[in-house]
Amino acid sequence: MTAPTTHGAEIHQGGGNGHGHDHDQGHGHGHELPFWRKYVFSVDHKIIGLQYGLTALVFLLVGFSLMMLMRWQLAYPGRPLAWVGKLLGENAMPGGVMAPEFYNQLGAMHGTIMVFMGIVPLAVGAFGNYVVPLQIGAPDMAFPRLNMASYWAFLPGGLLMIYSFFLPGGAAQSGWTNYPPLSVLTQTAGQTAWLFAMVLLITSSLLGSINFIVTIVQLRARGLSFWRLPFFVHAQFVTAFLLLLAFPPLEAAAVMQLMDRLAGTSFFLPTGLVVSGEQWKVAGGGSPLLWQHLFWFLAHPEVYVLILPGMGIVAEVIANNTRKPLWGYRLLVYSVIFIGFMSFVVWAHHMFMTGMGTTMSTFFQTTTMIISIPSVIILTCFLMSLYGGAIRFPTPMLFATAFLPMFAIGGLTGLPLGLTASDIYLHDTFYVIGHFHYVVAPGTIFALMAGIYYWYPKATGKQMNETLGKVHFWLSFLCMNGIFMPMFFQGMAGLSRRLYDPTIYAHGRAIQSLNVIISWSAWGLFLAQLPFIWNFFSSLMRAKAAENPWAATTLEWAAPSPPPHGNFPTPPVAYREPYEYSVPGHTSDYHPQFAGEA
């Protein structure tokens, strides 16, 4: 017996061509769906978005906890961490002191969890799933069951990744990039589990990306042409193409590395490899650099998978809180499309140290400089949007405006890493950690926090507490900078990013005080999240918020809060541009897309 659902085949809608929705509103009429079909194996894009969001936030907390353990070892190398040592057992922390192998596991899994199980599912799986159909006036995603399948590939992949800590030998310990031959020669079950988990996580992203593309092309409301789409939808659209085109090479590479581990192949193992004084038994003429090419062909577009949805959120929040249209809307759209295209021709700037020739290194150096231009254009448009606005500063706006200088620092500090001459000295130092994290921690995560505070009333019908929100923001802002700014100085002093004990070298001992500052800032950042967690759950008990508490103009605010199944009581129509704020001649300072002319 099959429960009635809204299938993609049952939705016939012209993409802005005047046909509107023919949506089966009969879903759920006649009998109520059982709990497990409504909230567990749901095909409703809103429930799936919430599933992604809550799961990703839990995984972010797990990944963050691994980093806090690492920071103890870096700040106080060799010092016992008594009660945690007992909790984690003698294999991980003999005598309460962190074992080097366990430190390597924490490093590899922190990066993997935060990127593939935290930020991407939150930015795309949660915000994309929940907000995009609402912003385009659709009743659901184009393929609801495919949408459900994407979450149920993601969750087992994430759980398998976490479970690998409990396997013999522990979790993967050859870095979040999993470079061979080390990753192939590390004969632990955790390393194999990492690869199987990545296949599941990548499959999830591929299913989701196909769904986003079809939904945005086919299910737009009447009147909603591409130039009337909110910038957030454009950002998610480009992101979906990046996922669709960049993830398959890493999925293929993961399968190839699994075969190297389990089937005796040698895609990534060179001939004549000597391990522990003996020649390795497999000699098929493979190339470790092939893995690097396949990994970074994904992982540089992946940076933009992380940042573009964040930019989309920032655009929505800035337009709403400056009470004026986005400055350079078309310029912003062209910039994200250009970023999407260029992101596929910069990957080898991660590989300048591999001995590539000067011609190739110059090519990738040049494309890296070129891709910085649209990022500067986007930041400039956001700054110009602030100019002359009647700016208000609720919590979402605080996070959105903080995104701008944090992302700018991340971008500017990346330029020396894109130049071969300076990258030789800075490669694999803490400078790289500082640069990357300014983009994705105080950058992307601040943008995602802005989105959580901004769309919380839409998802729950309630509003989060502003005082707790501001406490969360200011503590997070101070601690984030306390963590990542000192890393630039550590990197320029030559401190390697992979050292278990930074004090074994004289130059490490000279700047050890910075590690202590960073670690205490990291632990402070954890405490700064407690007001957010309390606010997130306690706000569910508050009185119902207004239907459109931010006085916003985009289509999602035409739906009730929270939206019912099918989203809109009647199919919405888009009458105008997405950001009609402070229009001359109007009595109110906003003119929604869905409001007809009086």
Secondary structure, 3 states (H helix, E strand, C coil): CCCCCCCHHHCEECCCCCCCEECCCCCCCCCCCCHHHHHHCCCCHHHHHHHHHHHHHHHHHHHHHHHHHHHHHHHCCCCCCHHHHHHHCCCCCHHHCCCHHHHHHHHHHHHHHHHHHHHHHHHHHHHHHHHHHHHCCCCCCCCHHHHHHHHHHHHHHHHHHHHHHHCCCCECCCCCCCCCCHHHHCCCHHHHHHHHHHHHHHHHHHHHHHHHHHHHHHCCCECCCHHHCCHHHHHHHHHHHHHHHHHHHHHHHHHHHHHHHHCCCCCCCCCCCEECCEECCCCCCCCHHHHHHHHHHHHHHHHHHHHHHHHHHHHHHHHHHHCCCCCCHHHHHHHHHHHHHHHHHCHHHHCHHHCCCHHHHHHHHHHHHHHHHHHHHHHHHHHHHHCCCCCCCCHHHHHHHHHHHHHHHHHHHHHHHHCHHHHHHHCCEHHHHHHHHHHHHHHHHHHHHHHHHHHHHHHHCCCCCHHHHHHHHHHHHHHHHHHHHHHHHHHHCCCECCCCCHHHCHHHHHCHHHHHHHHHHHHHHHHHHHHHHHHHHHHHHCCCCCCCCCCCCCHHHHCCCCCCCCCCCCCCECCCCCCCECCCCCCCCECCCCCCCC
